[in-house]
């Protein structure tokens, strides 16, 4: 359990942050142009994928 002093200190700091006024909001532009065209992938452009099996067993000596 936290001491009452610590709880009051946390509340006081939160109120100080809020009292400094609203934070400025910068508009974020929507991406446009050729960048959006690159987001779509055709199956023809996708690299070929496969499975590789590596056998690390050592054959037993006769």
For each residue, the residues with C-beta under 8 A, 3 or more apart:
1:
2: 6 7
3: 6 7
4: 7 8
5: 8 9
6: 2 3 9 10
7: 2 3 4 10 11
8: 4 5 11 12
9: 5 6 12 13
10: 6 7 13 14
11: 7 8 14 15
12: 8 9 15 16
13: 9 10 16 17
14: 10 11 17 18
15: 11 12 18 19
16: 12 13 19 20
17: 13 14 20
18: 14 15
19: 15 16
20: 16 17
21:
22:
23:
24:
25:
26:
27:
28:
29: 32
30:
31: 35 36
32: 29 35 36
33: 36
34: 37 38
35: 31 32 38 39
36: 31 32 33 39
37: 34 40
38: 34 35
39: 35 36
40: 37
41: 45 46
42: 45 46
43: 46
44:
45: 41 42
46: 41 42 43 49
47:
48:
49: 46
50:
51:
52:
53:
54:
55:
56:
57:
58:
59:
60:
61:
62:
